[in-house]
């Protein structure tokens, strides 16, 4: 007589699968890790645009400083940095930059405010709820 309650289950080389609870635990752990990681990297593009604006502003400020050292006064416009300049001693130098960098996507173009009387200047750009200003 065949006794079905005593028959052992045959497996090939002791192969066993995952139980449903084990799979649910793994999915829950992955979900928790994703919930932690996604907000940390959500604003990576905005931070990259801010970093580009800061780097460009430093580069522009450096070029204006070199221009003013050569000419004896600050540049009247950023476009002055892209041309050869001749100072009062008939010495030529430049261009101090190949071109003026474009502001990051979605940002307002770099603004330049020279103070020729004081020999100072301000370079700024704004976007992503942030304003970058040099110096």
Buried (B, 14 or more C-beta within 10 A) or exposed (E): EEEEEEEEEEEEEEEEEEEEEEEEEEEEEEEEEEEEEEEEEEEEEBEEBBEBBBEBBBBBBEBBBBBBEBBEBBBEEBEBBBEEBEBEEEEEBBBBBEEBBEBBEEBEEBEBEBEEEEEEBBBBBBBBEBEBBBE
